[in-house]
């Protein structure tokens, strides 16, 4: 899973569950700065990385950083899960 996968799973859970408390004001600037750094590292690694798990996790970080939660959730699915979604949606 690696750091991208862990960060993406935590952020997804934070955004999806209203029972989770908001980020405290005192830490929010640091949280945003950490996500900015993670975003740039993910973009860097996407240029050369070939491992499917790392690519998917890095893409999830990029899409979450851009506020695209649904796309991030799809990216975090396995290839088989994505294929099943497409078959279900497209009927093929």
Residue, then its C-alpha position, 0 to 999 in steps of 0.5 A: x500500500x505504501x504512504x500514498x495508499x495509507x494517506x488516501x484511505x485516511x483522507x477518504x474515511x475522513x471525508x466520507x464519515x460525518x462522525x469524524x471530527x473536523x481537523x483542529x484549527x491549530x493543525x490544519x495549516x500543517x495538514x494542508x502543507x503535508x497534503x501539498x507535499x504528498x501531492x507533489x511527490x505523487x506527481x513526481x512518482x507518476x512520471x516513472x512508476x510502473x507498479x499498479x498499486x503505487x500508480x493507483x495510490x498516487x492517482x488517489x492522492x492527486x484526485x483527493x488533493x483536487x477535491x475529486x472524491x468519487x474519482x479517488x474512490x474508483x482509482x482505489x478499487x482493484x482492477x477487477x472491481x473497476x472492470x466490474x463497475x464498467x461491465x455493470x455500467x456499460x452492460x458489457 
